[in-house]
Amino acid sequence: MNGNPVRFFQSQRRLRQGDPMSPFQFLRAMKGLNQMIRTAKSNGWIRGFGVLTEVGVAGETSHLLYADDSLVFCEAESFAKNLGCQVGTLPTKYLGIPLGAKRKSVDSWNEVIERCDKKLGKVKSPIFILREKIDTN
């Protein structure tokens, strides 16, 4: 503690998804992520993009770390391979909603509309009963 090693301590509580982290903990995690990305870049595992100016390339940007967000600029296939992930294709679904489908395509939304209708059909609310009466007339 305070720069000196101490004996192991048993943690009593856990940090779970959605729990607020202290700013200090977040900064430590971002510092580690920043160093890992810089190491990957220096080893040639990932490449960023160059910013062109009047005098030439000003530098290469591989990532941006904000207060609550992280952006990594590199080729998706090589980054996924290094992380052990797969690269998918569009169109696909995320949380049941189609991604990458044509926005004006009604067919891509039919499944979502059917699921919403099915869930709303179970709700017994005066508003929905009134709607049924209006629809039948």
N, C-alpha and C positions, 0 to 999 in steps of 0.2 A: 504494500500500500504506500502511496506517496513516493513512488520510485523505488521502493525496496520490496523484494519478494517476501511474501508471507505464506503461511500454511494454507492448504486447500480449505475452502469453505463450502458447505452444502447450501445450495440455493433453496429458498422457501417458496418462491413464486416464479411464474413464467411470464414471458412476454408473448402475447398471442396476437394473431392477425387482427388489426383494427385497434389495438391498444396504442395510445399515444406514447411515442418515445421521447425521451428527453432530448433537447437539442444537442447536448454533448454526445450522447450515444449515436445520434444520427450522423453527426459530423465525423465521428470515428469510423462509422461504417462507410461513409462516402469517401473518406480519405483512403481507406483500404481498397475500395472499388476503383478509385482513381489510379492508385498505384498498380493494381492488377491490369487495368486497361493500358496504362503506359508501358508496362512490361510486355504485354502482348503485342503492342505496336512496335516496340524496339526490337523484339524478336522476329518481327515480320509475320506474325500470325494474323493480324488484322491491319487494314489500311484505312485511313480517313480520306478526306477530300482536301484538295488544295484551294486556297482562296487567291484568285488572280487579281493583281493590281497593275497599275501602269508600268511598274518597274519589274514585274515578274510575279512569281508565286511568293506570297507573304508568309506562308506557313501551312501546315497541314492540321486540320481539325479532325480528331477521331471521336471525341465525345464532349458533351456538355452536361454539367451537373447543376441542377437548380435546387431550390429549397425543398421541393417535394416531387421532383421529377428527374429522370435521367434519360439522356438521349445518346445512343451509340451509333455512329456513322461508319458502316462497313458493309461488306458484301454479306447478305443474309446467309448464303449457303456455307461460307467458311466460318462465320460466327456460330451458326447452329452446330456445325461439325465440331468445333472446339468445345462447345458447351454440352455436346452429346444430345442435341435436340434434332427434331425433324422439321423440315420446311414443308409447309402445306401449300395447297393451291386454292385459288378462288374460283368459283364461289364455294363458300363453306358456311358453317353455322357457328355462332358464338352465343351461348346462353339461349339457344333456340331461335335466334334471329339471323336471317341470312345475311352474310357479308359478301360483298363483291358482286352481288346480283344487280341487274339493271334496275335503277330506281323506279322507272316507269312500268316495269313488268309486274302486273297484278298477280300473275301466277306464282311468283316467288314469295308472296305474302299470304297466300291462301291458307297454308298450314298454321301460320301464326294467328290469323283471324279465326280459324276453326277452334284452336285451343282457347282463345279468349272467349269465344261464344260459349264453349263448353263450360268454362269456369264461371262465366257470368250467368249461365242458365241455372246454376245451383244457388245463386243469390236470390233471396225472396225479399225484395225491396219494393216499396210503393212506386218508385220511379220506374223500375223495370216492368212492373205489372201494368202501369199506365202506358208504357211504350208498346206492350203486347196488345193492349186494347186499341191503340191508335193504328198499329200495323195491321190488325185484322179487319178494321173498318175500311 
